[in-house]
Amino acid sequence: MDWYVFNGLRTLTADWQSRAARLALPWGYLVVSIGVTVVFLLGLNSLNTSRGMTPFHEWMLSLFLTFFVTKIFFIIILSLGDLGRFLYAIVHNLSAERKPGEPYFPARRKFISELAILIAAIPFTSFFYAMFRGKYDYKVHRHTLYFDDLPEAFDGFTITQLSDIHSGSFDNVEAMQRGIDLVKAQKSDLFVFTGDLVNNAAWEIEQYIDRFSQIKAPFGQFSILGNHDYGDYIQWESEQAKKDNLDKLKRHHAELGYRLLLDENVNLEKDGQQISLIGVQNWGKGFIQIGDLDKALKGVDDGAFKVLLSHDPTHWEEKVRYHKTDIHLTLSGHTHGAQFGVETAGFRWSPVQYRYLDWAGLVKQNNRHLYVNRGFGFLAFSGRLGIWPEITVIELKKKRA
């Protein structure tokens, strides 16, 4: 691939007057591209299975993907030009017009290389924007939901939701703090966090506890665990070490000021009326299935207005929406919207939609609502493009006759 791109760049620079410039672009590209690939492979070799990916490994993966995708775009355009040359050569060489000694294949046209580099510049610049700006370009998504049976006292009640902080991936603390400040500025009645506080280990959040603990709400801060919080994606020296890590992470939730809900519920009271907040451990199709919804619902009145925190939206798809108990609103995360996609007023696409039925935003079925948060942090690819990091604000309203 690199050699093919290299030759395309040589065509582009063939008529440049400066010999140094003619050599600098193609050879400079070749050195940088091969260098990125080598560093990426060395980075993979240095990956510690007891620690997982660090920001360094995520950056190396991201740079490798940037060059790889850019090369693909360049090669597609260049190969279309070469296909045209090939077809022309077949027709021309079989015709009587071919002169003796004439080359079998016409030379590459500079225009094709110019077009290839112009098209390839789109993913190249987009990926770099995603890595340097996009992953901290926090967006507030506001939704007002209406319910017939919402207690009168909770009419206008607001909930701010974060999900998928993935604290082990942050590489710009000040940019991250801007997101926290934006959460605080919402001044919602309730704050909830729907899982994946870390990538793998409890120590990842420790340097940020004083920052995320700044988030306060009058009715409290509540949280649940996500699939990454259990430490299943790295190797531990023993099962006891893995258990100790999870216990430490649970203590960190308390240090953050979050009430961690482990298949349990609490009642939120306002002016003598109540709603039930329910939290389950992770349950996901194809992932960890620990959460016990029936256990979490114990003691909850059937007629109560219910808000469920469940990390993986497949739990709603497989269990919650069909459950005998009417759960009014489920708040999830997990998908990140793949951190890449297109969202416009009339069109939404992300590669994650081929894995998840409900991957971002609001879903309603049989008067039961699901909201899938796009995630506050990022994982593996150190960037976001089109699917920006999200702060969700939901306002509960009583539907009037």
N, C-alpha and C positions, 0 to 999 in steps of 0.2 A: 504493500500500500504506500509506504513512504517513498519507495523508488518511483512509483507511478506519479505521485504528486510532485516529486523532485523534477521529473522530466517535463511535467506540465508547467512548472515554474521556469524551467530553462527556456521553454518556448516563449513564455511571457517576456523574459528578459533578453531574448536573443538579439534584438536590435537596439538595446540600450548602449549609449556611447561609452559610458564608464565601465571599464572591465571589472573594477572592484565591485560596482553595483550589480553587474551581471552575475558575479560569483556569490555576492553576499546573500541575496534573497534565497536562491535554491539551496545553497550549502548551509546557510544559517538555519533555514527551516529544518533541514535534515538533521543537523546537530541537536537542535532544541527538541524536536519530536522524538528522536531516538533517546535523548537524554531523559525526557519525561517518562518514557516507557521503562527505561532501565531503573530509574529511581522508584517508579511505581512497583516494579517487580521486587526490588530490594526492600521496599516498604512492606510488601506482603510477607517477605521472608522474615522480617523483623517483628511481625505481628505476634504479640504475646497472647496465647490462648487463655491465660488466666486474667487478662486485663481487657481484651477486646480492642476495638478500633479507637484510637486516640484522634484528636483533631488533626494531627500530622497525617495519619493514615487516610482520613477522610479527604484532606486536601490533595493528597497524591492520587487517590481514586478519582476525585473531581477533575483534576487537571488531565489525567489520562482519558477520561470520558470526553472532556472538551475537545482534545485533539483528535480522538477517535471519531466522534460524530462529525467534526469539521472535515476530516479526511473523507468520510463517506460522502458528504455533500459534494466536495470537490471532485471526487472520482466519478460520481454519477454524471455530472455535467461533462467532464472530460471524456468519459467512455461513450457518451452519446455522440460527441464529436468524432471520436475514433470509429464508432460504428458507421457513421455517415461516410467517413473516408474509405472504410472497408467496402461498403456497398457501392460507392462510386468506382472504386478500383475494379471490382468485379465487372461492372457494366462497361467501364471504359476499356479495360484490357481485352474484353471480348469483341469490342467494336473495331471497325476499320480505321478509326481516328487515331489509334495509338501509334505514336512515332517510335522508330527504333531507338533504343537507348533511354527512352523515357522511364522514370521511376515507376514501379508497379503501384506504389501508394503515394498519393499527394501528401505534401508536408502538412503538419498541424497548422491550423490557422490561429493566429495570436488572439483573435476575437474569442475563440472558445475558451482559452485559458483565462482571459479577462473576465468572461462570464462566470467561469468556475470559481475564481477567487472572490468575485462579488457575491455569489450565492453562498459560498462557504463562510463568508464574513458574518452572515446572519446568525448561525448557531454559535460561532466563535465569540462574538460580542455578547450574545444573549447569555451564554453560560458564564462568562466573566461577570456580567451584571448580577446574575443569580447568586454567584459566590461572594461578591463584594458588597452588594446592596440588598438584593432580593430577600435573603434569608432573615434580615432584620427589618423588613418593610412591613411593619405590623398594621393590620387592617381590623377595624371594629365592624362586626356584623351585627346589626340590630334587627330583632324580630319581635313583633307583638302577636301573641297567641290568645285566642278567645275560647273560653270554656263556659258551658252552661252551669256547671256545678262548682265553680270556683267560689270558695267562701268570700263573702262580701268584704271582709277585712283585708283580704289579699288582692283586691282589685287594684292594679297598678304596681304590684310587687315586682321587683327587678332582680334578676340573677345574672351575675357575670361568671362565665365559664372559661377556664383554660384547660388545655389537654396537651399531653405529649411534650413536656418541657425538655426532656432528653438533655439534662444538664451536662453530661459528659462530652457534648459536642460543641459547646459555646467556645468561641475564640475572640469575642469582642464584648467585654463586660459592659462598657458604656452604652453600646448599641442595645444590648439586652436590657439594661436599666431603663432605656426609653420605653420599651415594651411594658415593663412593670409600672412605670409612671402613668402610662396610658390606661392600664388596668385600674389603678388607684383613682384616676380622674373620672371613671364611670360612676363612682359613688353608689354602687348598687346595694340593695338590701341584703343580698346573700352572695357569697363567693363559693364556687365549687371547682374542684380540680379532678379531672376524670382519667388519671393514670399515666404511667410512664414518666415518672419523675427523673429517672436515670436511664442510662443505656444498659448498664449491667450491675454496677456496684454502688453501695451506699455512699462511699467516700466522694462520689462525683458531685453530689449536691452540697457537700459541707461548706465549700467556699462561697456558696451563694445563699446560705440560710438567712443571713442578715438582710439580704435584698428581697427575697420572696416573702419573708416574714413581715415586710412592710404592708402587704395586702391585708386589709381588714374590712369587715362588713358588719353592720349592726346585728344581723341575725346569725353571724358566725361564718367560719371558713371550714368547709368539709371536703374530704378527698377519698379516693379509692385507689387501688393498685391496678397497674396495667401489666401486660405480658412481660415487658422488659424488667419490671421491678423485682421479679422472682429470681433473677440471676441465672436463667436457664441457658444463656447463649455464650457463656464462658466456662472454662474448667476450674473447678475448686479442688483444693487439696483434700477435702473430705466433705461428706454430707453435712457434718456439723458446722464446718466453716460457711457453707452455703446458707444454712439455717441462721447462723449468727449474723450474717450479712443482712438477711431479710428482717431479723429482729432489730438490727441497728437502723435500717431504713424506716421501719415503723416508728422508732423513736424520733427520727428526723422529721417525720410528719408532725409530731407533737411539738418539736422545736420550732417548726415553721408556723405553728399556731393553727394547724389543720386538724380537725377531728376526723381520723381515719375510720371509715365505715367498712367493716369486714362482715359482709352478709348480715347486716343489721339495719335498724331504722331509728330515726329520731323524729319527734314532733316539733314543728316550729309553730309557736303561738303568737297571735296578734289580736288584740282587742277581744280576747275570749274565744277566738276561733283558731283552728289548727289546719295545717297541711302536713303530710308525711313525707319526709325525705329518706329515701332508701338507697343503700349502697351495697353493691355486690363485688366480690373479688372477680378476677378476670374469668370470663367465659367467652371463648371464641371458636368459631368453626375452623378447625385445622391448627388451633393454638391451644394454650392452656385452658382447661375447662374445670376450674376450681369453684367458681361462683355458684352459690346455692340460692336461687331466687325465693323458693318456698321458705327457707330458713330466714331470709332477710325480711320477708313479709309477716313473720310471726308477730302477733299483737297489733297489726295494722287493721283498723276497721275497714270493712268492705266498702263503705260509703265515703271513706276519706279521699281527699284530693291527693294524688300521689305523684311525686317526682322521683325518678329512678336514675342513679348514676351507675353506668355500666360501660366499661372501657371500649369493648369491641362491638361495633354495630351489628355483627352477625348474631349476637345474643338476642337483639331485638327481632331480627329476621327469623330466627329459628325458634325462639321461646317466648319472648315478651309479648309480641303482638297477638299470639294465640293463647296466652295464659288466661285462665278463668277469671283472674283478678284484673279489673280494669285499671291499668296504669296510664295515667293521663299524658305524662311527658317523660321520655327517656333521653338522657344526655350522654353522648359517646364521643369517641375520638378515634385513635388508633391508625387510621388510613393515611394521614398526612396529605390526602389528595395526591399521593405520590410525589409531592413537592414540585410537580411539573404538570402543566396542562393549560387549557384555555377556558376562561369563564367570561362570557359576555352576556348581555341582556337576553339574547335569544339562542345562545349556544354554549354548551358545556362539554368538555372532553378532557379526560386524563387516562393514561394507561391503567390506572388503578381500577377503572370501571369494569375491566375484564376479570377482575378478581372479586370485587365487592359490588353487591347490588345497590347499596346506599353508601356512598363514599364521601359526601360533603353536603352540608346544608340541611334543610328541613324536609322531612317526609311525614305524610299523614296517611293512616289507614284505620278505618273503623273508629274514628274519633280518638285514636291513639297517635301521639306525635313522637317522632324521633328527630333529634338534632345531632348531626355529626360535625364536630369541630375539626378544622383543618390542621390543628396543631400549632403550638407556640414555638417549638424548636425544630430541629432537623436531625437527620440520622443518615449515615453512610455518605450520600452526596451532600457536600457542604454548601448547599445553596437551595434557592427556591425560585422558580420561574413560572409566572402565571397563577400559581396556587400559593398565595402569600400567607405568612404566619397570621394566625387569627386570634382575636379576642371577641368572644361572643357575649352579647347582652340580650337577654330575653325578658320581655315584660309580659306578665300574666294579667289578662283582663277578663272581667266577667261579661259574658255575652248577654246583652239586653234583649228583651222580647220586642 
